[in-house]
Amino acid sequence: MAVASLYREPEAADTREPPALELLDVFRIYSSGSIETVALRGLSLRVQAGELVAVMGPSGSGKSTFLSLAAGLDTPSAGEVRVHGRPLSRMNEDQLAEYRARHVALVFQSGNLWPALSAQENVEMSLRLARGDDVPGRAATALATFGLAARRRHRAAALSGGEQQRVAIAAAAARRAPLVLADEPTGELDAANERNVVDALRRLREEHHATVVIVTHSARLAHTADRVIELRDGRVA
Ligand code: ADP
């Protein structure tokens, strides 16, 4: 089947864009020996293109599992994950690799940077992995956009937590990743740094038209989101 045709649902008689991210009755059951843990039990949700959504919920409610599935790093035990209407389960290995490398950008609590590389080199590395062009120029521009021009040559390990998060966000911007998935991006930051990171995530949405999904415990961060999705026991509360 042609790749393009997978982007449309068969029943797409209406002309609305399909959601940027959609989970349909998703289950994820972890098995180890005879013990089964149901991390997601019938999770259904939609995130529209260009939305900035906060996902909240108690520890163990399935937030990290949801992010892994959305990132294409894990597959559901049942149900379906769709991106712009296209089921990830129908992508072959190459398409899935492309999805992970070019469509999705991940921002983690600990800052998913190479500690020994400079801020500039980190963004360049991220761009090369996504096979971007004009790598040094785009990396420098993105770092400047997020207020990191003066920190460009510093090794990631020498940057503050908030600066590391902004480098990861700059990498997402440089790659023009349409879907940004963040896991507790402000978890270890003080209020001022949290504000900077939240502003940076909002800019990704506003200036780069990214869809942004943020798992967070921060009421302050959730307050700035377009919408909060509350998980409880592996489904929407
Ligand atoms: P949250 O991110 O909301 O804390 P998780 O998605 O990490 O929730 O976990 C949901 C449930 O699945 C928890 O009960 C957790 O212990 C379990 N779980 C998560 N990952 C694994 C795994 N790799 N193996 C077994 N159980 C897991």
py3Dmol code that shows the C-alpha trace and the ligand (Angstrom):
import py3Dmol

protein = """\
ATOM      1  CA  MET A   1       0.000   0.000   0.000  1.00  0.00           C
ATOM      2  CA  ALA A   2       1.271   3.477  -0.762  1.00  0.00           C
ATOM      3  CA  VAL A   3       2.621   5.264   2.271  1.00  0.00           C
ATOM      4  CA  ALA A   4       0.508   8.375   1.679  1.00  0.00           C
ATOM      5  CA  SER A   5      -2.716   6.412   1.745  1.00  0.00           C
ATOM      6  CA  LEU A   6      -1.948   5.227   5.284  1.00  0.00           C
ATOM      7  CA  TYR A   7      -2.280   8.788   6.544  1.00  0.00           C
ATOM      8  CA  ARG A   8      -6.009   8.729   5.854  1.00  0.00           C
ATOM      9  CA  GLU A   9      -8.508   6.703   7.722  1.00  0.00           C
ATOM     10  CA  PRO A  10     -10.693   4.635   5.391  1.00  0.00           C
ATOM     11  CA  GLU A  11     -13.834   6.307   6.706  1.00  0.00           C
ATOM     12  CA  ALA A  12     -12.378   9.793   6.247  1.00  0.00           C
ATOM     13  CA  ALA A  13     -15.443  11.235   4.588  1.00  0.00           C
ATOM     14  CA  ASP A  14     -15.129  14.375   6.712  1.00  0.00           C
ATOM     15  CA  THR A  15     -12.322  16.724   5.835  1.00  0.00           C
ATOM     16  CA  ARG A  16     -11.053  17.503   9.345  1.00  0.00           C
ATOM     17  CA  GLU A  17      -7.418  16.742   9.957  1.00  0.00           C
ATOM     18  CA  PRO A  18      -6.938  13.546  11.932  1.00  0.00           C
ATOM     19  CA  PRO A  19      -5.403  14.135  15.391  1.00  0.00           C
ATOM     20  CA  ALA A  20      -1.631  14.536  15.590  1.00  0.00           C
ATOM     21  CA  LEU A  21      -1.659  11.707  18.144  1.00  0.00           C
ATOM     22  CA  GLU A  22      -4.431   9.305  18.981  1.00  0.00           C
ATOM     23  CA  LEU A  23      -4.591   6.281  21.258  1.00  0.00           C
ATOM     24  CA  LEU A  24      -7.517   3.926  20.796  1.00  0.00           C
ATOM     25  CA  ASP A  25      -8.336   1.513  23.606  1.00  0.00           C
ATOM     26  CA  VAL A  26      -4.666   0.844  24.286  1.00  0.00           C
ATOM     27  CA  PHE A  27      -3.530  -1.854  26.692  1.00  0.00           C
ATOM     28  CA  ARG A  28       0.059  -2.444  27.737  1.00  0.00           C
ATOM     29  CA  ILE A  29       0.664  -5.456  29.906  1.00  0.00           C
ATOM     30  CA  TYR A  30       4.157  -6.139  31.221  1.00  0.00           C
ATOM     31  CA  SER A  31       4.891  -9.799  31.960  1.00  0.00           C
ATOM     32  CA  SER A  32       7.766 -11.039  34.011  1.00  0.00           C
ATOM     33  CA  GLY A  33       7.525 -14.729  34.875  1.00  0.00           C
ATOM     34  CA  SER A  34       4.028 -15.358  36.158  1.00  0.00           C
ATOM     35  CA  ILE A  35       3.495 -11.737  37.200  1.00  0.00           C
ATOM     36  CA  GLU A  36       1.528  -9.460  34.906  1.00  0.00           C
ATOM     37  CA  THR A  37       1.279  -5.715  35.391  1.00  0.00           C
ATOM     38  CA  VAL A  38      -1.394  -3.882  33.468  1.00  0.00           C
ATOM     39  CA  ALA A  39       0.191  -0.469  32.917  1.00  0.00           C
ATOM     40  CA  LEU A  40      -2.453   0.797  30.476  1.00  0.00           C
ATOM     41  CA  ARG A  41      -6.000  -0.552  30.497  1.00  0.00           C
ATOM     42  CA  GLY A  42      -8.013   0.834  27.647  1.00  0.00           C
ATOM     43  CA  LEU A  43      -6.359   4.234  27.291  1.00  0.00           C
ATOM     44  CA  SER A  44      -8.027   6.385  24.633  1.00  0.00           C
ATOM     45  CA  LEU A  45      -7.040   9.977  23.976  1.00  0.00           C
ATOM     46  CA  ARG A  46      -6.505  12.481  21.185  1.00  0.00           C
ATOM     47  CA  VAL A  47      -4.082  15.350  20.838  1.00  0.00           C
ATOM     48  CA  GLN A  48      -4.790  17.781  18.005  1.00  0.00           C
ATOM     49  CA  ALA A  49      -1.991  19.210  15.873  1.00  0.00           C
ATOM     50  CA  GLY A  50      -0.495  22.288  17.526  1.00  0.00           C
ATOM     51  CA  GLU A  51      -1.887  21.550  20.978  1.00  0.00           C
ATOM     52  CA  LEU A  52       0.229  21.770  24.121  1.00  0.00           C
ATOM     53  CA  VAL A  53      -1.103  19.145  26.483  1.00  0.00           C
ATOM     54  CA  ALA A  54      -0.051  18.274  30.028  1.00  0.00           C
ATOM     55  CA  VAL A  55      -0.454  14.649  31.118  1.00  0.00           C
ATOM     56  CA  MET A  56      -0.761  14.264  34.869  1.00  0.00           C
ATOM     57  CA  GLY A  57      -1.521  11.442  37.241  1.00  0.00           C
ATOM     58  CA  PRO A  58      -0.145   9.620  40.258  1.00  0.00           C
ATOM     59  CA  SER A  59       3.004   7.543  40.090  1.00  0.00           C
ATOM     60  CA  GLY A  60       2.265   4.214  38.404  1.00  0.00           C
ATOM     61  CA  SER A  61      -0.751   5.525  36.460  1.00  0.00           C
ATOM     62  CA  GLY A  62       0.925   4.757  33.116  1.00  0.00           C
ATOM     63  CA  LYS A  63       2.355   8.113  32.044  1.00  0.00           C
ATOM     64  CA  SER A  64       5.822   6.861  31.039  1.00  0.00           C
ATOM     65  CA  THR A  65       4.344   3.833  29.321  1.00  0.00           C
ATOM     66  CA  PHE A  66       2.082   6.148  27.311  1.00  0.00           C
ATOM     67  CA  LEU A  67       5.066   8.304  26.244  1.00  0.00           C
ATOM     68  CA  SER A  68       7.082   5.239  25.143  1.00  0.00           C
ATOM     69  CA  LEU A  69       4.183   4.062  22.997  1.00  0.00           C
ATOM     70  CA  ALA A  70       3.669   7.517  21.480  1.00  0.00           C
ATOM     71  CA  ALA A  71       7.394   7.716  20.697  1.00  0.00           C
ATOM     72  CA  GLY A  72       7.277   4.377  18.868  1.00  0.00           C
ATOM     73  CA  LEU A  73       9.744   2.912  21.348  1.00  0.00           C
ATOM     74  CA  ASP A  74       7.271   0.300  22.585  1.00  0.00           C
ATOM     75  CA  THR A  75       4.188  -1.415  21.151  1.00  0.00           C
ATOM     76  CA  PRO A  76       0.772  -1.887  22.772  1.00  0.00           C
ATOM     77  CA  SER A  77      -0.424  -5.312  23.911  1.00  0.00           C
ATOM     78  CA  ALA A  78      -3.773  -4.347  22.344  1.00  0.00           C
ATOM     79  CA  GLY A  79      -5.317  -1.256  20.796  1.00  0.00           C
ATOM     80  CA  GLU A  80      -3.821   1.243  18.421  1.00  0.00           C
ATOM     81  CA  VAL A  81      -1.558   4.290  18.376  1.00  0.00           C
ATOM     82  CA  ARG A  82      -2.126   6.589  15.400  1.00  0.00           C
ATOM     83  CA  VAL A  83      -0.130   9.576  14.264  1.00  0.00           C
ATOM     84  CA  HIS A  84      -1.999  11.910  11.908  1.00  0.00           C
ATOM     85  CA  GLY A  85      -4.393   9.026  11.393  1.00  0.00           C
ATOM     86  CA  ARG A  86      -1.673   6.580  10.543  1.00  0.00           C
ATOM     87  CA  PRO A  87      -1.370   3.495  12.777  1.00  0.00           C
ATOM     88  CA  LEU A  88       2.185   2.937  14.010  1.00  0.00           C
ATOM     89  CA  SER A  89       1.457  -0.800  13.893  1.00  0.00           C
ATOM     90  CA  ARG A  90       1.232  -0.598  10.100  1.00  0.00           C
ATOM     91  CA  MET A  91       4.647   0.984   9.697  1.00  0.00           C
ATOM     92  CA  ASN A  92       7.508  -1.274   8.703  1.00  0.00           C
ATOM     93  CA  GLU A  93      10.859  -1.093  10.525  1.00  0.00           C
ATOM     94  CA  ASP A  94      12.248   1.587   8.205  1.00  0.00           C
ATOM     95  CA  GLN A  95       9.164   3.766   8.541  1.00  0.00           C
ATOM     96  CA  LEU A  96       9.201   3.378  12.317  1.00  0.00           C
ATOM     97  CA  ALA A  97      12.887   4.294  12.450  1.00  0.00           C
ATOM     98  CA  GLU A  98      12.104   7.351  10.354  1.00  0.00           C
ATOM     99  CA  TYR A  99       9.232   8.240  12.677  1.00  0.00           C
ATOM    100  CA  ARG A 100      11.478   8.044  15.759  1.00  0.00           C
ATOM    101  CA  ALA A 101      14.360   9.929  14.152  1.00  0.00           C
ATOM    102  CA  ARG A 102      12.522  12.699  12.332  1.00  0.00           C
ATOM    103  CA  HIS A 103       9.009  13.064  13.649  1.00  0.00           C
ATOM    104  CA  VAL A 104       9.510  12.755  17.409  1.00  0.00           C
ATOM    105  CA  ALA A 105      11.739  14.738  19.743  1.00  0.00           C
ATOM    106  CA  LEU A 106      12.153  13.573  23.342  1.00  0.00           C
ATOM    107  CA  VAL A 107      12.923  15.842  26.283  1.00  0.00           C
ATOM    108  CA  PHE A 108      13.613  14.040  29.556  1.00  0.00           C
ATOM    109  CA  GLN A 109      13.978  15.199  33.130  1.00  0.00           C
ATOM    110  CA  SER A 110      17.676  14.442  33.207  1.00  0.00           C
ATOM    111  CA  GLY A 111      18.304  16.185  29.877  1.00  0.00           C
ATOM    112  CA  ASN A 112      19.008  13.597  27.194  1.00  0.00           C
ATOM    113  CA  LEU A 113      22.306  15.150  26.135  1.00  0.00           C
ATOM    114  CA  TRP A 114      25.802  13.785  25.546  1.00  0.00           C
ATOM    115  CA  PRO A 115      27.527  15.207  28.636  1.00  0.00           C
ATOM    116  CA  ALA A 116      31.012  15.459  27.116  1.00  0.00           C
ATOM    117  CA  LEU A 117      29.851  17.310  24.002  1.00  0.00           C
ATOM    118  CA  SER A 118      29.236  21.049  23.896  1.00  0.00           C
ATOM    119  CA  ALA A 119      25.741  22.496  23.571  1.00  0.00           C
ATOM    120  CA  GLN A 120      26.469  23.206  19.888  1.00  0.00           C
ATOM    121  CA  GLU A 121      27.757  19.666  19.291  1.00  0.00           C
ATOM    122  CA  ASN A 122      24.721  18.180  21.026  1.00  0.00           C
ATOM    123  CA  VAL A 123      22.282  19.994  18.748  1.00  0.00           C
ATOM    124  CA  GLU A 124      24.431  19.133  15.709  1.00  0.00           C
ATOM    125  CA  MET A 125      24.435  15.460  16.711  1.00  0.00           C
ATOM    126  CA  SER A 126      20.662  15.463  17.034  1.00  0.00           C
ATOM    127  CA  LEU A 127      20.365  17.105  13.605  1.00  0.00           C
ATOM    128  CA  ARG A 128      22.751  14.609  11.982  1.00  0.00           C
ATOM    129  CA  LEU A 129      20.795  11.684  13.422  1.00  0.00           C
ATOM    130  CA  ALA A 130      17.694  13.183  11.815  1.00  0.00           C
ATOM    131  CA  ARG A 131      19.700  13.743   8.607  1.00  0.00           C
ATOM    132  CA  GLY A 132      19.163  17.506   8.598  1.00  0.00           C
ATOM    133  CA  ASP A 133      21.012  19.871   6.290  1.00  0.00           C
ATOM    134  CA  ASP A 134      23.053  23.014   7.167  1.00  0.00           C
ATOM    135  CA  VAL A 135      23.786  21.373  10.509  1.00  0.00           C
ATOM    136  CA  PRO A 136      26.134  23.911  12.181  1.00  0.00           C
ATOM    137  CA  GLY A 137      24.065  26.915  11.096  1.00  0.00           C
ATOM    138  CA  ARG A 138      20.751  25.490  12.204  1.00  0.00           C
ATOM    139  CA  ALA A 139      22.219  24.357  15.518  1.00  0.00           C
ATOM    140  CA  ALA A 140      23.642  27.816  16.249  1.00  0.00           C
ATOM    141  CA  THR A 141      20.397  29.551  15.269  1.00  0.00           C
ATOM    142  CA  ALA A 142      18.299  27.269  17.464  1.00  0.00           C
ATOM    143  CA  LEU A 143      20.592  27.736  20.465  1.00  0.00           C
ATOM    144  CA  ALA A 144      20.464  31.520  20.024  1.00  0.00           C
ATOM    145  CA  THR A 145      16.658  31.389  19.772  1.00  0.00           C
ATOM    146  CA  PHE A 146      16.491  29.750  23.186  1.00  0.00           C
ATOM    147  CA  GLY A 147      18.929  32.180  24.815  1.00  0.00           C
ATOM    148  CA  LEU A 148      21.940  29.869  24.733  1.00  0.00           C
ATOM    149  CA  ALA A 149      24.263  31.652  22.294  1.00  0.00           C
ATOM    150  CA  ALA A 150      26.780  32.430  25.033  1.00  0.00           C
ATOM    151  CA  ARG A 151      26.687  28.837  26.294  1.00  0.00           C
ATOM    152  CA  ARG A 152      27.209  27.236  22.880  1.00  0.00           C
ATOM    153  CA  ARG A 153      30.767  26.041  23.523  1.00  0.00           C
ATOM    154  CA  HIS A 154      30.131  24.793  27.049  1.00  0.00           C
ATOM    155  CA  ARG A 155      30.031  21.071  27.586  1.00  0.00           C
ATOM    156  CA  ALA A 156      26.533  19.838  28.442  1.00  0.00           C
ATOM    157  CA  ALA A 157      27.762  18.530  31.791  1.00  0.00           C
ATOM    158  CA  ALA A 158      28.793  22.069  32.732  1.00  0.00           C
ATOM    159  CA  LEU A 159      25.350  23.553  32.041  1.00  0.00           C
ATOM    160  CA  SER A 160      22.631  24.023  34.640  1.00  0.00           C
ATOM    161  CA  GLY A 161      19.593  21.727  34.601  1.00  0.00           C
ATOM    162  CA  GLY A 162      17.434  24.414  33.027  1.00  0.00           C
ATOM    163  CA  GLU A 163      20.030  25.142  30.342  1.00  0.00           C
ATOM    164  CA  GLN A 164      20.336  21.438  29.536  1.00  0.00           C
ATOM    165  CA  GLN A 165      16.573  21.238  29.057  1.00  0.00           C
ATOM    166  CA  ARG A 166      16.685  24.250  26.766  1.00  0.00           C
ATOM    167  CA  VAL A 167      19.461  22.614  24.699  1.00  0.00           C
ATOM    168  CA  ALA A 168      17.215  19.546  24.274  1.00  0.00           C
ATOM    169  CA  ILE A 169      14.342  21.851  23.275  1.00  0.00           C
ATOM    170  CA  ALA A 170      16.637  23.752  20.874  1.00  0.00           C
ATOM    171  CA  ALA A 171      17.529  20.403  19.274  1.00  0.00           C
ATOM    172  CA  ALA A 172      13.820  19.652  18.786  1.00  0.00           C
ATOM    173  CA  ALA A 173      13.377  23.094  17.216  1.00  0.00           C
ATOM    174  CA  ALA A 174      16.420  22.707  14.951  1.00  0.00           C
ATOM    175  CA  ARG A 175      15.075  19.387  13.723  1.00  0.00           C
ATOM    176  CA  ARG A 176      11.599  20.888  13.261  1.00  0.00           C
ATOM    177  CA  ALA A 177      10.223  17.782  14.976  1.00  0.00           C
ATOM    178  CA  PRO A 178       6.435  17.879  14.601  1.00  0.00           C
ATOM    179  CA  LEU A 179       5.823  15.973  17.866  1.00  0.00           C
ATOM    180  CA  VAL A 180       7.653  16.821  21.086  1.00  0.00           C
ATOM    181  CA  LEU A 181       7.265  14.420  23.997  1.00  0.00           C
ATOM    182  CA  ALA A 182       8.583  15.644  27.337  1.00  0.00           C
ATOM    183  CA  ASP A 183       8.841  13.569  30.526  1.00  0.00           C
ATOM    184  CA  GLU A 184       9.000  15.723  33.681  1.00  0.00           C
ATOM    185  CA  PRO A 185      11.048  18.392  31.864  1.00  0.00           C
ATOM    186  CA  THR A 186      10.966  20.729  34.864  1.00  0.00           C
ATOM    187  CA  GLY A 187      11.087  18.101  37.602  1.00  0.00           C
ATOM    188  CA  GLU A 188      14.361  19.213  39.135  1.00  0.00           C
ATOM    189  CA  LEU A 189      14.188  22.940  38.393  1.00  0.00           C
ATOM    190  CA  ASP A 190      13.473  25.947  40.569  1.00  0.00           C
ATOM    191  CA  ALA A 191      10.576  28.248  39.691  1.00  0.00           C
ATOM    192  CA  ALA A 192      12.619  30.659  37.527  1.00  0.00           C
ATOM    193  CA  ASN A 193      14.194  27.886  35.456  1.00  0.00           C
ATOM    194  CA  GLU A 194      10.880  26.125  35.202  1.00  0.00           C
ATOM    195  CA  ARG A 195       9.422  29.278  33.683  1.00  0.00           C
ATOM    196  CA  ASN A 196      12.229  29.448  31.102  1.00  0.00           C
ATOM    197  CA  VAL A 197      11.711  25.842  30.078  1.00  0.00           C
ATOM    198  CA  VAL A 198       7.931  26.248  29.887  1.00  0.00           C
ATOM    199  CA  ASP A 199       8.404  29.372  27.746  1.00  0.00           C
ATOM    200  CA  ALA A 200      10.741  27.397  25.467  1.00  0.00           C
ATOM    201  CA  LEU A 201       8.190  24.583  25.093  1.00  0.00           C
ATOM    202  CA  ARG A 202       5.479  27.120  24.296  1.00  0.00           C
ATOM    203  CA  ARG A 203       7.713  28.688  21.647  1.00  0.00           C
ATOM    204  CA  LEU A 204       8.145  25.262  20.052  1.00  0.00           C
ATOM    205  CA  ARG A 205       4.410  25.165  19.689  1.00  0.00           C
ATOM    206  CA  GLU A 206       3.909  28.781  18.646  1.00  0.00           C
ATOM    207  CA  GLU A 207       6.877  29.362  16.334  1.00  0.00           C
ATOM    208  CA  HIS A 208       7.610  25.844  15.128  1.00  0.00           C
ATOM    209  CA  HIS A 209       3.993  24.609  15.121  1.00  0.00           C
ATOM    210  CA  ALA A 210       4.983  21.523  17.064  1.00  0.00           C
ATOM    211  CA  THR A 211       2.477  19.408  18.963  1.00  0.00           C
ATOM    212  CA  VAL A 212       3.775  19.206  22.526  1.00  0.00           C
ATOM    213  CA  VAL A 213       2.857  16.546  25.105  1.00  0.00           C
ATOM    214  CA  ILE A 214       4.325  17.020  28.567  1.00  0.00           C
ATOM    215  CA  VAL A 215       4.153  14.494  31.391  1.00  0.00           C
ATOM    216  CA  THR A 216       4.413  16.531  34.561  1.00  0.00           C
ATOM    217  CA  HIS A 217       3.642  16.732  38.259  1.00  0.00           C
ATOM    218  CA  SER A 218       3.938  20.508  38.148  1.00  0.00           C
ATOM    219  CA  ALA A 219       0.659  22.338  38.689  1.00  0.00           C
ATOM    220  CA  ARG A 220       2.371  25.513  37.424  1.00  0.00           C
ATOM    221  CA  LEU A 221       3.339  23.859  34.154  1.00  0.00           C
ATOM    222  CA  ALA A 222      -0.094  22.248  33.764  1.00  0.00           C
ATOM    223  CA  HIS A 223      -1.691  25.653  34.298  1.00  0.00           C
ATOM    224  CA  THR A 224       0.024  26.962  31.127  1.00  0.00           C
ATOM    225  CA  ALA A 225      -1.086  23.992  28.997  1.00  0.00           C
ATOM    226  CA  ASP A 226      -4.038  24.155  26.609  1.00  0.00           C
ATOM    227  CA  ARG A 227      -5.466  21.084  28.256  1.00  0.00           C
ATOM    228  CA  VAL A 228      -4.688  18.621  31.023  1.00  0.00           C
ATOM    229  CA  ILE A 229      -5.198  14.893  30.542  1.00  0.00           C
ATOM    230  CA  GLU A 230      -5.396  13.113  33.883  1.00  0.00           C
ATOM    231  CA  LEU A 231      -4.413   9.431  33.946  1.00  0.00           C
ATOM    232  CA  ARG A 232      -5.492   7.047  36.655  1.00  0.00           C
ATOM    233  CA  ASP A 233      -4.872   3.292  36.684  1.00  0.00           C
ATOM    234  CA  GLY A 234      -3.872   3.196  33.047  1.00  0.00           C
ATOM    235  CA  ARG A 235      -6.713   5.150  31.539  1.00  0.00           C
ATOM    236  CA  VAL A 236      -8.054   8.689  31.392  1.00  0.00           C
ATOM    237  CA  ALA A 237      -9.511   9.561  34.798  1.00  0.00           C
TER     238      ALA A 237
END
"""
ligand_1 = """\
27
ADP
P 4.042 6.449 35.658
O 4.966 6.967 34.584
O 2.713 7.109 35.675
O 4.695 6.412 37.007
P 4.545 3.867 34.416
O 4.062 3.910 33.015
O 5.997 4.020 34.664
O 3.703 4.920 35.280
O 4.105 2.484 35.081
C 2.766 1.971 35.077
C 2.768 0.606 35.757
O 3.519 -0.316 34.968
C 3.420 0.600 37.131
O 2.714 -0.323 37.943
C 4.808 0.110 36.865
O 5.349 -0.544 37.992
C 4.587 -0.843 35.711
N 5.767 -0.944 34.820
C 6.313 0.066 34.120
N 7.334 -0.384 33.360
C 7.439 -1.724 33.612
C 8.311 -2.765 33.141
N 9.262 -2.529 32.253
N 8.105 -4.015 33.633
C 7.126 -4.276 34.517
N 6.272 -3.336 34.993
C 6.428 -2.083 34.555
"""
view = py3Dmol.view(width=600, height=400)
view.addModel(protein, "pdb")
view.setStyle({"model": 0}, {"cartoon": {"style": "trace"}})
view.addModel(ligand_1, "xyz")
view.setStyle({"model": 1}, {"stick": {}})
view.zoomTo()
view.show()
